[in-house]
């Protein structure tokens, strides 16, 4: 768990459970997206409503290791595995808050940053790049 420089605790909701009584797989993807975009907006200055640059998800993956259900909360760790010219690959670890060493799921998510209008790749620069660089600290 020490390999993630950023942590966010997210409570699960009643509607996150599926008919089998555990959190549905699509919720894990939504949580990854939420934690990443919370970082980008609050730390990276990404203006999702009117900024000239947006991040498009071009790849995502999630491996499931344990089951959880409402009313559990998840501690979600975030790091950057690769910061390129116009793309970033995040790695995410999801741990049960009631048992910090219980790895529930882990995944990765790749953003390509593009011009809002043309949808052509743009360089990750300025405050956005600096904030993403902070997430690479645990990776050496």
N, CA, C and O atoms as CSV, one atom per row, in Angstrom:
chain,resi,resn,atom,element,x,y,z
A,1,UNK,N,N,0.817,-1.203,0.000
A,1,UNK,CA,C,0.000,0.000,0.000
A,1,UNK,C,C,0.859,1.265,0.000
A,1,UNK,O,O,0.359,2.341,-0.327
A,2,UNK,N,N,2.114,1.161,0.352
A,2,UNK,CA,C,2.959,2.353,0.427
A,2,UNK,C,C,3.339,2.890,-0.945
A,2,UNK,O,O,3.892,3.985,-1.037
A,3,UNK,N,N,3.058,2.150,-2.010
A,3,UNK,CA,C,3.446,2.561,-3.345
A,3,UNK,C,C,2.536,3.568,-4.008
A,3,UNK,O,O,2.741,3.906,-5.174
A,4,UNK,N,N,1.544,4.051,-3.300
A,4,UNK,CA,C,0.608,5.028,-3.866
A,4,UNK,C,C,0.757,6.363,-3.142
A,4,UNK,O,O,0.526,6.433,-1.935
A,5,UNK,N,N,1.138,7.421,-3.856
A,5,UNK,CA,C,1.321,8.713,-3.195
A,5,UNK,C,C,0.019,9.452,-2.864
A,5,UNK,O,O,0.039,10.424,-2.109
A,6,UNK,N,N,-1.103,9.005,-3.418
A,6,UNK,CA,C,-2.383,9.678,-3.139
A,6,UNK,C,C,-3.419,8.643,-2.738
A,6,UNK,O,O,-3.519,7.574,-3.340
A,7,UNK,N,N,-4.192,8.982,-1.705
A,7,UNK,CA,C,-5.260,8.112,-1.209
A,7,UNK,C,C,-6.556,8.892,-1.100
A,7,UNK,O,O,-6.569,10.064,-0.723
A,8,UNK,N,N,-7.633,8.227,-1.433
A,8,UNK,CA,C,-8.965,8.822,-1.278
A,8,UNK,C,C,-9.900,7.724,-0.790
A,8,UNK,O,O,-9.936,6.635,-1.362
A,9,UNK,N,N,-10.652,8.007,0.260
A,9,UNK,CA,C,-11.632,7.055,0.768
A,9,UNK,C,C,-12.983,7.363,0.138
A,9,UNK,O,O,-13.439,8.507,0.139
A,10,UNK,N,N,-13.614,6.326,-0.397
A,10,UNK,CA,C,-14.895,6.493,-1.074
A,10,UNK,C,C,-15.900,5.521,-0.460
A,10,UNK,O,O,-15.680,4.309,-0.480
A,11,UNK,N,N,-17.006,6.044,0.089
A,11,UNK,CA,C,-18.019,5.139,0.628
A,11,UNK,C,C,-18.810,4.484,-0.508
A,11,UNK,O,O,-19.151,5.128,-1.501
A,12,UNK,N,N,-19.087,3.211,-0.341
A,12,UNK,CA,C,-19.948,2.533,-1.300
A,12,UNK,C,C,-21.398,2.882,-1.006
A,12,UNK,O,O,-21.744,3.262,0.113
A,13,UNK,N,N,-22.232,2.749,-2.012
A,13,UNK,CA,C,-23.650,3.082,-1.875
A,13,UNK,C,C,-24.494,1.812,-2.003
A,13,UNK,O,O,-24.045,0.812,-2.563
A,14,UNK,N,N,-25.699,1.861,-1.486
A,14,UNK,CA,C,-26.615,0.725,-1.560
A,14,UNK,C,C,-26.771,0.251,-3.000
A,14,UNK,O,O,-26.784,-0.951,-3.264
A,15,UNK,N,N,-26.887,1.188,-3.920
A,15,UNK,CA,C,-27.115,0.830,-5.322
A,15,UNK,C,C,-25.874,0.230,-5.996
A,15,UNK,O,O,-25.974,-0.270,-7.117
A,16,UNK,N,N,-24.714,0.270,-5.342
A,16,UNK,CA,C,-23.498,-0.329,-5.903
A,16,UNK,C,C,-23.527,-1.859,-5.839
A,16,UNK,O,O,-22.829,-2.524,-6.603
A,17,UNK,N,N,-24.332,-2.416,-4.931
A,17,UNK,CA,C,-24.457,-3.869,-4.830
A,17,UNK,C,C,-25.268,-4.407,-5.999
A,17,UNK,O,O,-26.217,-3.773,-6.460
A,18,UNK,N,N,-24.877,-5.589,-6.471
A,18,UNK,CA,C,-25.668,-6.229,-7.520
A,18,UNK,C,C,-26.543,-7.315,-6.893
A,18,UNK,O,O,-26.587,-7.442,-5.669
A,19,UNK,N,N,-27.229,-8.088,-7.707
A,19,UNK,CA,C,-28.149,-9.102,-7.186
A,19,UNK,C,C,-27.436,-10.213,-6.422
A,19,UNK,O,O,-28.074,-10.977,-5.697
A,20,UNK,N,N,-26.115,-10.308,-6.580
A,20,UNK,CA,C,-25.348,-11.315,-5.861
A,20,UNK,C,C,-24.853,-10.819,-4.508
A,20,UNK,O,O,-24.193,-11.554,-3.774
A,21,UNK,N,N,-25.174,-9.568,-4.181
A,21,UNK,CA,C,-24.845,-9.037,-2.869
A,21,UNK,C,C,-23.454,-8.460,-2.734
A,21,UNK,O,O,-22.987,-8.236,-1.617
A,22,UNK,N,N,-22.780,-8.214,-3.849
A,22,UNK,CA,C,-21.464,-7.568,-3.778
A,22,UNK,C,C,-21.409,-6.435,-4.812
A,22,UNK,O,O,-22.258,-6.331,-5.697
A,23,UNK,N,N,-20.389,-5.602,-4.669
A,23,UNK,CA,C,-20.243,-4.459,-5.561
A,23,UNK,C,C,-20.058,-4.944,-6.994
A,23,UNK,O,O,-19.193,-5.777,-7.269
A,24,UNK,N,N,-20.863,-4.425,-7.892
A,24,UNK,CA,C,-20.812,-4.798,-9.295
A,24,UNK,C,C,-19.532,-4.301,-9.936
A,24,UNK,O,O,-19.010,-3.254,-9.555
A,25,UNK,N,N,-19.020,-5.050,-10.915
A,25,UNK,CA,C,-17.728,-4.721,-11.529
A,25,UNK,C,C,-17.692,-3.330,-12.162
A,25,UNK,O,O,-16.640,-2.691,-12.153
A,26,UNK,N,N,-18.782,-2.854,-12.700
A,26,UNK,CA,C,-18.773,-1.536,-13.336
A,26,UNK,C,C,-18.501,-0.429,-12.313
A,26,UNK,O,O,-17.988,0.630,-12.672
A,27,UNK,N,N,-18.837,-0.663,-11.063
A,27,UNK,CA,C,-18.602,0.333,-10.007
A,27,UNK,C,C,-17.105,0.554,-9.806
A,27,UNK,O,O,-16.678,1.681,-9.551
A,28,UNK,N,N,-16.310,-0.496,-9.915
A,28,UNK,CA,C,-14.858,-0.352,-9.753
A,28,UNK,C,C,-14.298,0.608,-10.807
A,28,UNK,O,O,-13.446,1.442,-10.500
A,29,UNK,N,N,-14.773,0.488,-12.041
A,29,UNK,CA,C,-14.325,1.389,-13.106
A,29,UNK,C,C,-14.759,2.826,-12.819
A,29,UNK,O,O,-13.996,3.767,-13.036
A,30,UNK,N,N,-15.973,2.986,-12.336
A,30,UNK,CA,C,-16.466,4.316,-11.994
A,30,UNK,C,C,-15.638,4.939,-10.875
A,30,UNK,O,O,-15.360,6.138,-10.904
A,31,UNK,N,N,-15.246,4.136,-9.893
A,31,UNK,CA,C,-14.430,4.644,-8.791
A,31,UNK,C,C,-13.044,5.053,-9.268
A,31,UNK,O,O,-12.509,6.069,-8.823
A,32,UNK,N,N,-12.456,4.265,-10.176
A,32,UNK,CA,C,-11.161,4.655,-10.736
A,32,UNK,C,C,-11.285,6.009,-11.423
A,32,UNK,O,O,-10.472,6.904,-11.195
A,33,UNK,N,N,-12.290,6.152,-12.253
A,33,UNK,CA,C,-12.528,7.385,-12.991
A,33,UNK,C,C,-12.744,8.563,-12.037
A,33,UNK,O,O,-12.237,9.660,-12.274
A,34,UNK,N,N,-13.489,8.333,-10.970
A,34,UNK,CA,C,-13.781,9.386,-9.999
A,34,UNK,C,C,-12.525,9.857,-9.281
A,34,UNK,O,O,-12.295,11.060,-9.156
A,35,UNK,N,N,-11.712,8.919,-8.808
A,35,UNK,CA,C,-10.502,9.295,-8.071
A,35,UNK,C,C,-9.516,10.027,-8.989
A,35,UNK,O,O,-8.919,11.026,-8.589
A,36,UNK,N,N,-9.350,9.538,-10.197
A,36,UNK,CA,C,-8.444,10.189,-11.150
A,36,UNK,C,C,-8.919,11.597,-11.459
A,36,UNK,O,O,-8.133,12.543,-11.399
A,37,UNK,N,N,-10.192,11.747,-11.789
A,37,UNK,CA,C,-10.690,13.066,-12.175
A,37,UNK,C,C,-10.778,14.030,-11.003
A,37,UNK,O,O,-10.648,15.239,-11.190
A,38,UNK,N,N,-10.996,13.522,-9.809
A,38,UNK,CA,C,-10.936,14.389,-8.626
A,38,UNK,C,C,-9.537,14.987,-8.512
A,38,UNK,O,O,-9.388,16.182,-8.255
A,39,UNK,N,N,-8.510,14.152,-8.705
A,39,UNK,CA,C,-7.124,14.639,-8.666
A,39,UNK,C,C,-6.884,15.677,-9.771
A,39,UNK,O,O,-6.340,16.750,-9.514
A,40,UNK,N,N,-7.289,15.349,-10.988
A,40,UNK,CA,C,-7.038,16.249,-12.119
A,40,UNK,C,C,-7.703,17.607,-11.936
A,40,UNK,O,O,-7.124,18.634,-12.291
A,41,UNK,N,N,-8.903,17.620,-11.389
A,41,UNK,CA,C,-9.642,18.869,-11.206
A,41,UNK,C,C,-9.099,19.662,-10.019
A,41,UNK,O,O,-8.849,20.862,-10.131
A,42,UNK,N,N,-8.917,18.984,-8.876
A,42,UNK,CA,C,-8.518,19.717,-7.666
A,42,UNK,C,C,-7.037,20.032,-7.603
A,42,UNK,O,O,-6.657,21.070,-7.061
A,43,UNK,N,N,-6.188,19.166,-8.143
A,43,UNK,CA,C,-4.743,19.377,-8.062
A,43,UNK,C,C,-4.129,19.815,-9.381
A,43,UNK,O,O,-3.149,20.560,-9.399
A,44,UNK,N,N,-4.705,19.351,-10.485
A,44,UNK,CA,C,-4.133,19.639,-11.800
A,44,UNK,C,C,-4.729,20.834,-12.499
A,44,UNK,O,O,-4.229,21.268,-13.537
A,45,UNK,N,N,-5.810,21.377,-11.930
A,45,UNK,CA,C,-6.443,22.544,-12.535
A,45,UNK,C,C,-7.194,22.250,-13.821
A,45,UNK,O,O,-7.452,23.165,-14.603
A,46,UNK,N,N,-7.552,20.988,-14.057
A,46,UNK,CA,C,-8.272,20.638,-15.270
A,46,UNK,C,C,-9.686,21.220,-15.214
A,46,UNK,O,O,-10.439,20.948,-14.279
A,47,UNK,N,N,-10.032,22.011,-16.210
A,47,UNK,CA,C,-11.359,22.622,-16.304
A,47,UNK,C,C,-12.207,21.748,-17.217
A,47,UNK,O,O,-12.122,21.850,-18.441
A,48,UNK,N,N,-13.027,20.888,-16.617
A,48,UNK,CA,C,-13.766,19.905,-17.405
A,48,UNK,C,C,-14.942,20.500,-18.166
A,48,UNK,O,O,-15.449,19.877,-19.099
A,49,UNK,N,N,-15.380,21.685,-17.787
A,49,UNK,CA,C,-16.547,22.271,-18.453
A,49,UNK,C,C,-16.200,23.194,-19.607
A,49,UNK,O,O,-16.923,23.239,-20.602
A,50,UNK,N,N,-15.090,23.939,-19.488
A,50,UNK,CA,C,-14.804,24.890,-20.560
A,50,UNK,C,C,-13.322,25.019,-20.908
A,50,UNK,O,O,-12.953,25.880,-21.706
A,51,UNK,N,N,-12.478,24.187,-20.329
A,51,UNK,CA,C,-11.052,24.246,-20.631
A,51,UNK,C,C,-10.754,23.789,-22.050
A,51,UNK,O,O,-11.537,23.047,-22.644
A,52,UNK,N,N,-9.653,24.219,-22.581
A,52,UNK,CA,C,-9.261,23.867,-23.931
A,52,UNK,C,C,-8.714,22.462,-24.065
A,52,UNK,O,O,-8.629,21.929,-25.171
A,53,UNK,N,N,-8.337,21.850,-22.930
A,53,UNK,CA,C,-7.768,20.502,-22.935
A,53,UNK,C,C,-8.670,19.585,-22.126
A,53,UNK,O,O,-9.144,19.946,-21.048
A,54,UNK,N,N,-8.900,18.388,-22.667
A,54,UNK,CA,C,-9.662,17.368,-21.947
A,54,UNK,C,C,-8.901,16.050,-22.006
A,54,UNK,O,O,-8.074,15.843,-22.894
A,55,UNK,N,N,-9.183,15.165,-21.061
A,55,UNK,CA,C,-8.572,13.845,-21.048
A,55,UNK,C,C,-9.568,12.802,-21.519
A,55,UNK,O,O,-10.676,12.710,-20.992
A,56,UNK,N,N,-9.173,12.016,-22.515
A,56,UNK,CA,C,-10.014,10.933,-23.014
A,56,UNK,C,C,-9.435,9.594,-22.567
A,56,UNK,O,O,-8.238,9.350,-22.715
A,57,UNK,N,N,-10.274,8.742,-22.030
A,57,UNK,CA,C,-9.840,7.403,-21.647
A,57,UNK,C,C,-9.708,6.563,-22.915
A,57,UNK,O,O,-10.662,6.417,-23.679
A,58,UNK,N,N,-8.515,6.015,-23.127
A,58,UNK,CA,C,-8.287,5.167,-24.298
A,58,UNK,C,C,-8.054,3.704,-23.913
A,58,UNK,O,O,-8.035,2.823,-24.773
A,59,UNK,N,N,-7.876,3.458,-22.612
A,59,UNK,CA,C,-7.676,2.079,-22.154
A,59,UNK,C,C,-7.959,2.009,-20.666
A,59,UNK,O,O,-7.622,2.925,-19.916
A,60,UNK,N,N,-8.582,0.913,-20.243
A,60,UNK,CA,C,-8.780,0.676,-18.814
A,60,UNK,C,C,-8.805,-0.829,-18.567
A,60,UNK,O,O,-9.136,-1.622,-19.448
A,61,UNK,N,N,-8.446,-1.191,-17.349
A,61,UNK,CA,C,-8.388,-2.597,-16.970
A,61,UNK,C,C,-8.597,-2.692,-15.463
A,61,UNK,O,O,-8.173,-1.814,-14.711
A,62,UNK,N,N,-9.247,-3.754,-15.036
A,62,UNK,CA,C,-9.427,-3.978,-13.609
A,62,UNK,C,C,-9.343,-5.471,-13.327
A,62,UNK,O,O,-9.989,-6.276,-13.999
A,63,UNK,N,N,-8.548,-5.835,-12.334
A,63,UNK,CA,C,-8.447,-7.214,-11.861
A,63,UNK,C,C,-9.055,-7.262,-10.463
A,63,UNK,O,O,-8.728,-6.439,-9.608
A,64,UNK,N,N,-9.929,-8.217,-10.241
A,64,UNK,CA,C,-10.671,-8.314,-8.985
A,64,UNK,C,C,-10.038,-9.383,-8.101
A,64,UNK,O,O,-9.729,-10.483,-8.558
A,65,UNK,N,N,-9.850,-9.039,-6.819
A,65,UNK,CA,C,-9.193,-9.958,-5.888
A,65,UNK,C,C,-10.066,-10.362,-4.714
A,65,UNK,O,O,-9.878,-11.439,-4.149
A,66,UNK,N,N,-11.015,-9.519,-4.340
A,66,UNK,CA,C,-11.880,-9.817,-3.198
A,66,UNK,C,C,-13.209,-9.095,-3.388
A,66,UNK,O,O,-13.303,-8.097,-4.103
A,67,UNK,N,N,-14.208,-9.615,-2.742
A,67,UNK,CA,C,-15.545,-9.052,-2.832
A,67,UNK,C,C,-15.802,-8.092,-1.663
A,67,UNK,O,O,-15.364,-8.334,-0.539
A,68,UNK,N,N,-16.505,-7.026,-1.945
A,68,UNK,CA,C,-16.967,-6.097,-0.911
A,68,UNK,C,C,-18.415,-5.744,-1.215
A,68,UNK,O,O,-18.905,-5.964,-2.322
A,69,UNK,N,N,-19.085,-5.198,-0.220
A,69,UNK,CA,C,-20.455,-4.748,-0.415
A,69,UNK,C,C,-20.775,-3.582,0.492
A,69,UNK,O,O,-20.085,-3.322,1.478
A,70,UNK,N,N,-21.838,-2.887,0.134
A,70,UNK,CA,C,-22.352,-1.798,0.960
A,70,UNK,C,C,-22.654,-2.374,2.335
A,70,UNK,O,O,-23.211,-3.468,2.422
A,71,UNK,N,N,-22.307,-1.680,3.408
A,71,UNK,CA,C,-21.922,-0.272,3.542
A,71,UNK,C,C,-20.418,-0.038,3.679
A,71,UNK,O,O,-20.009,0.938,4.306
A,72,UNK,N,N,-19.608,-0.890,3.120
A,72,UNK,CA,C,-18.149,-0.741,3.176
A,72,UNK,C,C,-17.704,0.557,2.497
A,72,UNK,O,O,-18.429,1.118,1.675
A,73,UNK,N,N,-16.523,1.016,2.845
A,73,UNK,CA,C,-15.850,2.092,2.116
A,73,UNK,C,C,-14.567,1.513,1.543
A,73,UNK,O,O,-14.005,0.565,2.091
A,74,UNK,N,N,-14.113,2.083,0.448
A,74,UNK,CA,C,-12.857,1.659,-0.147
A,74,UNK,C,C,-11.829,2.764,-0.028
A,74,UNK,O,O,-12.131,3.938,-0.241
A,75,UNK,N,N,-10.594,2.371,0.319
A,75,UNK,CA,C,-9.457,3.292,0.270
A,75,UNK,C,C,-8.810,3.041,-1.077
A,75,UNK,O,O,-8.387,1.928,-1.389
A,76,UNK,N,N,-8.742,4.106,-1.869
A,76,UNK,CA,C,-8.260,3.967,-3.233
A,76,UNK,C,C,-6.943,4.706,-3.388
A,76,UNK,O,O,-6.862,5.916,-3.180
A,77,UNK,N,N,-5.914,3.954,-3.757
A,77,UNK,CA,C,-4.588,4.513,-3.977
A,77,UNK,C,C,-4.397,4.826,-5.453
A,77,UNK,O,O,-4.854,4.087,-6.325
A,78,UNK,N,N,-3.711,5.936,-5.715
A,78,UNK,CA,C,-3.489,6.394,-7.084
A,78,UNK,C,C,-2.025,6.735,-7.282
A,78,UNK,O,O,-1.401,7.388,-6.445
A,79,UNK,N,N,-1.484,6.278,-8.416
A,79,UNK,CA,C,-0.133,6.653,-8.806
A,79,UNK,C,C,-0.072,6.730,-10.331
A,79,UNK,O,O,-0.944,6.216,-11.032
A,80,UNK,N,N,0.973,7.382,-10.823
A,80,UNK,CA,C,1.225,7.451,-12.259
A,80,UNK,C,C,2.363,6.502,-12.572
A,80,UNK,O,O,3.455,6.622,-12.018
A,81,UNK,N,N,2.103,5.560,-13.461
A,81,UNK,CA,C,3.127,4.605,-13.876
A,81,UNK,C,C,3.937,5.149,-15.043
A,81,UNK,O,O,5.120,4.836,-15.181
A,82,UNK,N,N,3.306,5.964,-15.884
A,82,UNK,CA,C,4.003,6.544,-17.031
A,82,UNK,C,C,3.366,7.882,-17.390
A,82,UNK,O,O,2.151,7.984,-17.557
A,83,UNK,N,N,4.202,8.893,-17.503
A,83,UNK,CA,C,3.758,10.218,-17.933
A,83,UNK,C,C,4.470,10.532,-19.234
A,83,UNK,O,O,5.670,10.803,-19.253
A,84,UNK,N,N,3.716,10.492,-20.317
A,84,UNK,CA,C,4.275,10.761,-21.633
A,84,UNK,C,C,4.050,12.196,-22.065
A,84,UNK,O,O,3.698,13.052,-21.253
A,85,UNK,N,N,4.254,12.456,-23.345
A,85,UNK,CA,C,4.069,13.797,-23.890
A,85,UNK,C,C,2.600,14.223,-23.839
A,85,UNK,O,O,2.285,15.338,-23.424
A,86,UNK,N,N,1.709,13.330,-24.263
A,86,UNK,CA,C,0.283,13.675,-24.278
A,86,UNK,C,C,-0.580,12.651,-23.545
A,86,UNK,O,O,-1.804,12.774,-23.518
A,87,UNK,N,N,0.050,11.656,-22.960
A,87,UNK,CA,C,-0.727,10.607,-22.295
A,87,UNK,C,C,-0.186,10.317,-20.902
A,87,UNK,O,O,0.943,10.668,-20.558
A,88,UNK,N,N,-1.023,9.671,-20.126
A,88,UNK,CA,C,-0.632,9.252,-18.779
A,88,UNK,C,C,-1.291,7.908,-18.483
A,88,UNK,O,O,-2.454,7.680,-18.817
A,89,UNK,N,N,-0.526,7.028,-17.852
A,89,UNK,CA,C,-1.065,5.740,-17.397
A,89,UNK,C,C,-1.075,5.754,-15.876
A,89,UNK,O,O,-0.032,5.856,-15.230
A,90,UNK,N,N,-2.270,5.651,-15.323
A,90,UNK,CA,C,-2.462,5.611,-13.882
A,90,UNK,C,C,-2.547,4.154,-13.440
A,90,UNK,O,O,-2.970,3.285,-14.203
A,91,UNK,N,N,-2.141,3.899,-12.200
A,91,UNK,CA,C,-2.379,2.618,-11.562
A,91,UNK,C,C,-3.164,2.874,-10.295
A,91,UNK,O,O,-2.898,3.829,-9.565
A,92,UNK,N,N,-4.135,2.011,-10.041
A,92,UNK,CA,C,-5.063,2.220,-8.947
A,92,UNK,C,C,-5.150,0.939,-8.125
A,92,UNK,O,O,-5.270,-0.154,-8.679
A,93,UNK,N,N,-5.090,1.078,-6.805
A,93,UNK,CA,C,-5.309,-0.036,-5.895
A,93,UNK,C,C,-6.508,0.269,-5.018
A,93,UNK,O,O,-6.608,1.362,-4.461
A,94,UNK,N,N,-7.416,-0.681,-4.891
A,94,UNK,CA,C,-8.625,-0.498,-4.070
A,94,UNK,C,C,-8.587,-1.467,-2.899
A,94,UNK,O,O,-8.520,-2.682,-3.080
A,95,UNK,N,N,-8.631,-0.911,-1.703
A,95,UNK,CA,C,-8.526,-1.696,-0.480
A,95,UNK,C,C,-9.758,-1.488,0.382
A,95,UNK,O,O,-10.282,-0.377,0.462
A,96,UNK,N,N,-10.224,-2.551,1.028
A,96,UNK,CA,C,-11.348,-2.444,1.955
A,96,UNK,C,C,-10.920,-1.566,3.122
A,96,UNK,O,O,-9.882,-1.809,3.737
A,97,UNK,N,N,-11.704,-0.563,3.425
A,97,UNK,CA,C,-11.358,0.366,4.506
A,97,UNK,C,C,-11.384,-0.325,5.866
A,97,UNK,O,O,-10.648,0.068,6.771
A,98,UNK,N,N,-12.215,-1.340,6.019
A,98,UNK,CA,C,-12.308,-2.036,7.302
A,98,UNK,C,C,-11.128,-2.982,7.536
A,98,UNK,O,O,-10.890,-3.410,8.665
A,99,UNK,N,N,-10.388,-3.309,6.467
A,99,UNK,CA,C,-9.217,-4.178,6.572
A,99,UNK,C,C,-8.199,-3.679,5.552
A,99,UNK,O,O,-8.182,-4.139,4.410
A,100,UNK,N,N,-7.351,-2.735,5.966
A,100,UNK,CA,C,-6.492,-2.018,5.024
A,100,UNK,C,C,-5.605,-2.903,4.162
A,100,UNK,O,O,-5.199,-2.493,3.074
A,101,UNK,N,N,-5.301,-4.093,4.621
A,101,UNK,CA,C,-4.429,-4.936,3.819
A,101,UNK,C,C,-5.199,-5.809,2.828
A,101,UNK,O,O,-4.580,-6.568,2.083
A,102,UNK,N,N,-6.525,-5.722,2.799
A,102,UNK,CA,C,-7.324,-6.521,1.885
A,102,UNK,C,C,-7.441,-5.802,0.537
A,102,UNK,O,O,-8.190,-4.835,0.397
A,103,UNK,N,N,-6.692,-6.290,-0.442
A,103,UNK,CA,C,-6.749,-5.744,-1.797
A,103,UNK,C,C,-8.009,-6.265,-2.467
A,103,UNK,O,O,-8.161,-7.469,-2.677
A,104,UNK,N,N,-8.907,-5.356,-2.797
A,104,UNK,CA,C,-10.172,-5.710,-3.431
A,104,UNK,C,C,-10.004,-5.778,-4.946
A,104,UNK,O,O,-10.461,-6.722,-5.590
A,105,UNK,N,N,-9.345,-4.771,-5.503
A,105,UNK,CA,C,-9.154,-4.717,-6.960
A,105,UNK,C,C,-7.977,-3.813,-7.261
A,105,UNK,O,O,-7.622,-2.936,-6.474
A,106,UNK,N,N,-7.383,-4.046,-8.418
A,106,UNK,CA,C,-6.340,-3.149,-8.892
A,106,UNK,C,C,-6.512,-3.005,-10.398
A,106,UNK,O,O,-6.944,-3.925,-11.092
A,107,UNK,N,N,-6.158,-1.821,-10.872
A,107,UNK,CA,C,-6.354,-1.592,-12.292
A,107,UNK,C,C,-5.451,-0.517,-12.833
A,107,UNK,O,O,-4.616,0.053,-12.130
A,108,UNK,N,N,-5.648,-0.258,-14.114
A,108,UNK,CA,C,-4.948,0.862,-14.740
A,108,UNK,C,C,-5.924,1.579,-15.669
A,108,UNK,O,O,-6.959,1.043,-16.066
A,109,UNK,N,N,-5.556,2.790,-15.989
A,109,UNK,CA,C,-6.426,3.694,-16.739
A,109,UNK,C,C,-5.498,4.590,-17.535
A,109,UNK,O,O,-4.570,5.160,-16.962
A,110,UNK,N,N,-5.711,4.735,-18.821
A,110,UNK,CA,C,-4.859,5.571,-19.661
A,110,UNK,C,C,-5.671,6.726,-20.227
A,110,UNK,O,O,-6.714,6.528,-20.851
A,111,UNK,N,N,-5.176,7.924,-20.000
A,111,UNK,CA,C,-5.749,9.143,-20.584
A,111,UNK,C,C,-4.840,9.641,-21.687
A,111,UNK,O,O,-3.617,9.599,-21.558
A,112,UNK,N,N,-5.431,10.111,-22.767
A,112,UNK,CA,C,-4.731,10.930,-23.740
A,112,UNK,C,C,-5.361,12.309,-23.645
A,112,UNK,O,O,-6.579,12.454,-23.745
A,113,UNK,N,N,-4.531,13.310,-23.453
A,113,UNK,CA,C,-5.030,14.679,-23.366
A,113,UNK,C,C,-5.087,15.265,-24.768
A,113,UNK,O,O,-4.128,15.195,-25.537
A,114,UNK,N,N,-6.252,15.850,-25.077
A,114,UNK,CA,C,-6.509,16.349,-26.422
A,114,UNK,C,C,-7.102,17.752,-26.358
A,114,UNK,O,O,-7.614,18.190,-25.328
A,115,UNK,N,N,-7.015,18.435,-27.484
A,115,UNK,CA,C,-7.693,19.716,-27.647
A,115,UNK,C,C,-9.202,19.442,-27.669
A,115,UNK,O,O,-9.666,18.551,-28.379
A,116,UNK,N,N,-9.950,20.208,-26.896
A,116,UNK,CA,C,-11.391,19.994,-26.779
A,116,UNK,C,C,-12.094,20.016,-28.136
A,116,UNK,O,O,-12.977,19.197,-28.389
A,117,UNK,N,N,-11.710,20.939,-29.003
A,117,UNK,CA,C,-12.393,21.106,-30.287
A,117,UNK,C,C,-11.911,20.121,-31.351
A,117,UNK,O,O,-12.726,19.448,-31.982
A,118,UNK,N,N,-10.626,20.032,-31.551
A,118,UNK,CA,C,-10.086,19.207,-32.644
A,118,UNK,C,C,-9.943,17.739,-32.277
A,118,UNK,O,O,-9.851,16.879,-33.153
A,119,UNK,N,N,-9.924,17.453,-30.971
A,119,UNK,CA,C,-9.684,16.104,-30.452
A,119,UNK,C,C,-8.314,15.553,-30.852
A,119,UNK,O,O,-8.121,14.338,-30.883
A,120,UNK,N,N,-7.377,16.427,-31.155
A,120,UNK,CA,C,-6.002,16.053,-31.478
A,120,UNK,C,C,-5.169,16.096,-30.198
A,120,UNK,O,O,-5.377,16.980,-29.366
A,121,UNK,N,N,-4.232,15.162,-30.020
A,121,UNK,CA,C,-3.400,15.133,-28.817
A,121,UNK,C,C,-2.646,16.452,-28.605
A,121,UNK,O,O,-2.188,17.092,-29.551
A,122,UNK,N,N,-2.536,16.833,-27.328
A,122,UNK,CA,C,-1.780,18.024,-26.938
A,122,UNK,C,C,-0.806,17.636,-25.833
A,122,UNK,O,O,-1.011,16.647,-25.129
A,123,UNK,N,N,0.236,18.411,-25.693
A,123,UNK,CA,C,1.234,18.151,-24.664
A,123,UNK,C,C,0.664,18.406,-23.274
A,123,UNK,O,O,-0.007,19.412,-23.044
A,124,UNK,N,N,0.935,17.494,-22.358
A,124,UNK,CA,C,0.584,17.692,-20.950
A,124,UNK,C,C,1.598,18.678,-20.398
A,124,UNK,O,O,2.793,18.386,-20.361
A,125,UNK,N,N,1.131,19.845,-19.969
A,125,UNK,CA,C,2.055,20.903,-19.570
A,125,UNK,C,C,1.560,21.624,-18.314
A,125,UNK,O,O,0.439,21.412,-17.851
A,126,UNK,N,N,2.423,22.473,-17.788
A,126,UNK,CA,C,2.068,23.374,-16.693
A,126,UNK,C,C,1.637,22.671,-15.425
A,126,UNK,O,O,2.206,21.653,-15.033
A,127,UNK,N,N,0.612,23.237,-14.785
A,127,UNK,CA,C,0.114,22.730,-13.513
A,127,UNK,C,C,-0.355,21.279,-13.635
A,127,UNK,O,O,-0.172,20.486,-12.711
A,128,UNK,N,N,-0.956,20.935,-14.765
A,128,UNK,CA,C,-1.431,19.575,-14.965
A,128,UNK,C,C,-0.260,18.593,-14.940
A,128,UNK,O,O,-0.317,17.572,-14.254
A,129,UNK,N,N,0.783,18.897,-15.676
A,129,UNK,CA,C,1.966,18.017,-15.707
A,129,UNK,C,C,2.613,17.946,-14.323
A,129,UNK,O,O,2.988,16.867,-13.866
A,130,UNK,N,N,2.744,19.092,-13.660
A,130,UNK,CA,C,3.347,19.115,-12.329
A,130,UNK,C,C,2.562,18.244,-11.346
A,130,UNK,O,O,3.156,17.527,-10.541
A,131,UNK,N,N,1.229,18.305,-11.412
A,131,UNK,CA,C,0.419,17.512,-10.488
A,131,UNK,C,C,0.552,16.026,-10.782
A,131,UNK,O,O,0.599,15.215,-9.857
A,132,UNK,N,N,0.612,15.662,-12.050
A,132,UNK,CA,C,0.793,14.252,-12.413
A,132,UNK,C,C,2.184,13.750,-12.022
A,132,UNK,O,O,2.342,12.593,-11.634
A,133,UNK,N,N,3.178,14.610,-12.124
A,133,UNK,CA,C,4.533,14.239,-11.724
A,133,UNK,C,C,4.575,13.908,-10.229
A,133,UNK,O,O,5.354,13.053,-9.810
A,134,UNK,N,N,3.754,14.569,-9.431
A,134,UNK,CA,C,3.695,14.274,-7.996
A,134,UNK,C,C,3.264,12.830,-7.744
A,134,UNK,O,O,3.650,12.228,-6.742
A,135,UNK,N,N,2.477,12.290,-8.641
A,135,UNK,CA,C,1.964,10.935,-8.476
A,135,UNK,C,C,2.967,9.875,-8.931
A,135,UNK,O,O,2.714,8.680,-8.773
A,136,UNK,N,N,4.093,10.294,-9.489
A,136,UNK,CA,C,5.110,9.339,-9.911
A,136,UNK,C,C,6.148,9.125,-8.815
A,136,UNK,O,O,7.003,8.249,-8.949
A,137,UNK,N,N,6.097,9.889,-7.751
A,137,UNK,CA,C,7.119,9.872,-6.702
A,137,UNK,C,C,7.373,8.474,-6.145
A,137,UNK,O,O,8.521,8.118,-5.877
A,138,UNK,N,N,6.325,7.683,-5.970
A,138,UNK,CA,C,6.489,6.349,-5.369
A,138,UNK,C,C,7.094,5.346,-6.355
A,138,UNK,O,O,7.498,4.253,-5.961
A,139,UNK,N,N,7.153,5.713,-7.609
A,139,UNK,CA,C,7.640,4.789,-8.623
A,139,UNK,C,C,9.130,4.963,-8.918
A,139,UNK,O,O,9.699,4.227,-9.724
A,140,UNK,N,N,9.760,5.947,-8.255
A,140,UNK,CA,C,11.186,6.162,-8.452
A,140,UNK,C,C,11.441,6.847,-9.731
A,140,UNK,O,O,12.595,7.114,-10.069
